[in-house]
Amino acid sequence: MTDRHVVIIGAGITGLSAGLQLRRWAEQAGVALRLSIIESDERVGGKIRTYREQGLVVEAGPDSMLARKPAGPALVRALGIESEIVPMPPSRGGVHVLYQGRLVPMPMPTMLGIPADWRALRTPLLSTGGMLRTLADLVLPRVWKGEDMSLGRFLRRRLGDELVTRLAEPMMAGIYAGRADDLSLLSTFPQLAEMEKRYGSLLRGAMRSRRQQPASPGNTGRSAFITLRGGLQTLVERLVEALQPWAAIHLNTRALEISQTPGGRYRVTVTSLGQRNTLVADGVIVTVPAYAAAPLLRKLTPAATRLETIAYVSTATVAIAYPASMAPPIEGSGFLVPRDEPSFITACTILSRKWPHTAPEDVWLVRCFVGRAGQQDALRLPDPDLIRGVREQLEGLFGLRGRPLFTRLTRWLRAMPQYGVGHREFVAQMEQTLRDAAPGVTIAGAGYHGIGIPDCIEQGQRAADTIWKHLNLPLPADASSADGTA
Ligand SMILES: Cc1cc2nc3c(=O)[nH]c(=O)nc-3n(C[C@H](O)[C@H](O)[C@H](O)COP(=O)(O)OP(=O)(O)OC[C@H]3O[C@@H](n4cnc5c(N)ncnc54)[C@H](O)[C@@H]3O)c2cc1C
């Protein structure tokens, strides 16, 4: 029998993690397997991209990952780059919130913006009425009845509009560049529904959880987030090293469609430099955004076009470095912007403070986000105007003067999936439909079961698992599925 051939479409973290899992198992099980990875861009990594210039380590996309989700740290260990891990230093003044044109410290402690101590209710961000409304959470009946609902509706009914708009939404929906009222509770923060069920109140739940928190989430020290010294792109580079030359990675190659052969295999049509080609595979893992997966899968099942209904939002990041001598005297690692606050910037991280290894001591490095759900106008500006908008707001807020040492704009077009109400069921349905129509084809990635890097790693590994089983290949004796430790 000829070698089995698997094609992975998309070389972001999901696709590369799937590839590594397949390679490991093939080696351990002594199975002949060929792997082709198809990537439309000129580089691998997808949303993970690090610029290393002028002594700076600037993330264009993600800047860290949650330490408590094991798939991230496990992959780092498996790639032998554990020594590269940088845990986030203990909070230095926390985060600020832009409120009525001023930077106000986010009250501490909070859990996702929900006060986790009575002290956190006393903040200029809440009026007396707003604070009393938040306290009503202690006595209100349950809001979550077991069905999915919008995150915003759930939070507003428990905690009131003020707290949600000024604290909770910027923290939670900010991760998705989304709007709390449009996001699914169960696909974004299901732990809040569980918390309400268990404690009858989010305030009580946040306070209790804080007291019960384990000392060392993810075995990486006390830090909730980790990154890599040379930037998250190191992860991608190591994955590529671990995959090549065993896997063939085809850059500048776009997958166009997948169809089934009469023999139950799959034909993947690709185009590169104007030339069409066909790859025949026994299994296909599709890790591109949902709107890009839809046309690829249409021939296998017309229902796949419904994947286009998963909305994606565009955003941009602007990194700017100034001499540290100009650094403003504010404490903290950056600021969040509530949606009702007039602002060009939607969030800002002072990278040189949050991650001191990213800049030399004499440099103050910040990164700002522009554009989120419902606030996309600024993204229509040409590059120089977009950068100017960010600079002018930073100068106004921090009193900065003079020319920056470095600026870098990265546009992320249709980059952030918005998990709407019912997302979980929808995805489960789509996966089932695809399984029925084409059991050797599977979908994975940020559009489906979590947008965080560890979620994507896990999805890639699970997809590899699915395809491995479809190919009826023997699992190595010590294989543990979907956790990268096989
Ligand atoms: C600005 C920003 C900040 C973020 N911050 C964080 C953070 O701090 N922490 C965190 O955990 N997560 C963060 N995320 C989310 C996280 O980075 C992404 O969800 C994750 O990297 C997505 O990985 P993926 O492999 O699923 O998709 P992608 O990275 O999008 O990879 C998909 C790949 O498919 C390719 N492709 C598309 N169509 C085709 C086609 N037809 N043929 C071939 N190839 C195709 C694309 O070019 C791309 O390389 C952030 C995201 C962004 C945009």
The ligand as an SDF file (V2000), in Angstrom:
LIG
                    3D

 53 58  0  0  0  0  0  0  0  0999 V2000
   -4.2540   41.2310   17.1710 C   0  0  0  0  0  0  0  0  0  0  0  0
   -4.4850   39.9070   17.8360 C   0  0  0  0  0  0  0  0  0  0  0  0
   -4.1350   39.7230   19.1660 C   0  0  0  0  0  0  0  0  0  0  0  0
   -4.3320   38.4890   19.7850 C   0  0  0  0  0  0  0  0  0  0  0  0
   -3.9170   38.3140   21.0670 N   0  0  0  0  0  0  0  0  0  0  0  0
   -3.9310   37.0850   21.6190 C   0  0  0  0  0  0  0  0  0  0  0  0
   -3.2610   36.8250   22.8520 C   0  0  0  0  0  0  0  0  0  0  0  0
   -2.6360   37.7140   23.4470 O   0  0  0  0  0  0  0  0  0  0  0  0
   -3.3060   35.5620   23.3550 N   0  0  0  0  0  0  0  0  0  0  0  0
   -3.9290   34.5300   22.6850 C   0  0  0  0  0  0  0  0  0  0  0  0
   -3.9280   33.3990   23.1960 O   0  0  0  0  0  0  0  0  0  0  0  0
   -4.5530   34.7390   21.4920 N   0  0  0  0  0  0  0  0  0  0  0  0
   -4.5460   35.9760   20.9410 C   0  0  0  0  0  0  0  0  0  0  0  0
   -5.1070   36.1860   19.7110 N   0  0  0  0  0  0  0  0  0  0  0  0
   -5.8040   35.0770   19.0410 C   0  0  0  0  0  0  0  0  0  0  0  0
   -4.8420   34.0510   18.3990 C   0  0  0  0  0  0  0  0  0  0  0  0
   -3.6800   34.6850   17.9670 O   0  0  0  0  0  0  0  0  0  0  0  0
   -5.5010   33.3930   17.1980 C   0  0  0  0  0  0  0  0  0  0  0  0
   -6.8120   32.9790   17.5150 O   0  0  0  0  0  0  0  0  0  0  0  0
   -4.7180   32.1670   16.7090 C   0  0  0  0  0  0  0  0  0  0  0  0
   -3.3660   32.5010   16.4970 O   0  0  0  0  0  0  0  0  0  0  0  0
   -5.3770   31.6430   15.4430 C   0  0  0  0  0  0  0  0  0  0  0  0
   -4.6750   30.5270   14.9700 O   0  0  0  0  0  0  0  0  0  0  0  0
   -5.2660   29.6360   13.7770 P   0  0  0  0  0  0  0  0  0  0  0  0
   -4.1830   28.7000   13.3670 O   0  0  0  0  0  0  0  0  0  0  0  0
   -6.5560   29.0330   14.1800 O   0  0  0  0  0  0  0  0  0  0  0  0
   -5.6010   30.6430   12.6040 O   0  0  0  0  0  0  0  0  0  0  0  0
   -4.6540   31.5990   11.7730 P   0  0  0  0  0  0  0  0  0  0  0  0
   -3.5180   32.0690   12.5730 O   0  0  0  0  0  0  0  0  0  0  0  0
   -5.5670   32.5960   11.1740 O   0  0  0  0  0  0  0  0  0  0  0  0
   -4.0690   30.6450   10.6340 O   0  0  0  0  0  0  0  0  0  0  0  0
   -4.8090   30.2940    9.4980 C   0  0  0  0  0  0  0  0  0  0  0  0
   -3.8610   30.2650    8.3200 C   0  0  0  0  0  0  0  0  0  0  0  0
   -4.6080   29.8640    7.1610 O   0  0  0  0  0  0  0  0  0  0  0  0
   -4.1240   30.5750    6.0400 C   0  0  0  0  0  0  0  0  0  0  0  0
   -5.1620   30.5040    4.9810 N   0  0  0  0  0  0  0  0  0  0  0  0
   -6.3400   31.1620    4.9200 C   0  0  0  0  0  0  0  0  0  0  0  0
   -7.0300   30.7780    3.8100 N   0  0  0  0  0  0  0  0  0  0  0  0
   -6.2600   29.8540    3.1690 C   0  0  0  0  0  0  0  0  0  0  0  0
   -6.4250   29.0700    1.9830 C   0  0  0  0  0  0  0  0  0  0  0  0
   -7.5500   29.1310    1.2220 N   0  0  0  0  0  0  0  0  0  0  0  0
   -5.4250   28.2150    1.6130 N   0  0  0  0  0  0  0  0  0  0  0  0
   -4.2910   28.1030    2.3750 C   0  0  0  0  0  0  0  0  0  0  0  0
   -4.0910   28.8300    3.5020 N   0  0  0  0  0  0  0  0  0  0  0  0
   -5.0720   29.6800    3.9100 C   0  0  0  0  0  0  0  0  0  0  0  0
   -3.8500   31.9570    6.5960 C   0  0  0  0  0  0  0  0  0  0  0  0
   -2.9460   32.6740    5.7810 O   0  0  0  0  0  0  0  0  0  0  0  0
   -3.2740   31.6310    7.9780 C   0  0  0  0  0  0  0  0  0  0  0  0
   -1.8580   31.5320    7.9450 O   0  0  0  0  0  0  0  0  0  0  0  0
   -4.9280   37.4160   19.0610 C   0  0  0  0  0  0  0  0  0  0  0  0
   -5.3080   37.5990   17.7240 C   0  0  0  0  0  0  0  0  0  0  0  0
   -5.0780   38.8260   17.1110 C   0  0  0  0  0  0  0  0  0  0  0  0
   -5.4550   39.0040   15.6550 C   0  0  0  0  0  0  0  0  0  0  0  0
  1  2  1  0
  2  3  1  0
  2 52  2  0
  3  4  2  0
  4  5  1  0
  4 50  1  0
  5  6  2  0
  6  7  1  0
  6 13  1  0
  7  8  2  0
  7  9  1  0
  9 10  1  0
 10 11  2  0
 10 12  1  0
 12 13  2  0
 13 14  1  0
 14 15  1  0
 14 50  1  0
 15 16  1  0
 16 17  1  0
 16 18  1  0
 18 19  1  0
 18 20  1  0
 20 21  1  0
 20 22  1  0
 22 23  1  0
 23 24  1  0
 24 25  2  0
 24 26  1  0
 24 27  1  0
 27 28  1  0
 28 29  2  0
 28 30  1  0
 28 31  1  0
 31 32  1  0
 32 33  1  0
 33 34  1  0
 33 48  1  0
 34 35  1  0
 35 36  1  0
 35 46  1  0
 36 37  1  0
 36 45  1  0
 37 38  2  0
 38 39  1  0
 39 40  1  0
 39 45  2  0
 40 41  1  0
 40 42  2  0
 42 43  1  0
 43 44  2  0
 44 45  1  0
 46 47  1  0
 46 48  1  0
 48 49  1  0
 50 51  2  0
 51 52  1  0
 52 53  1  0
M  END
$$$$
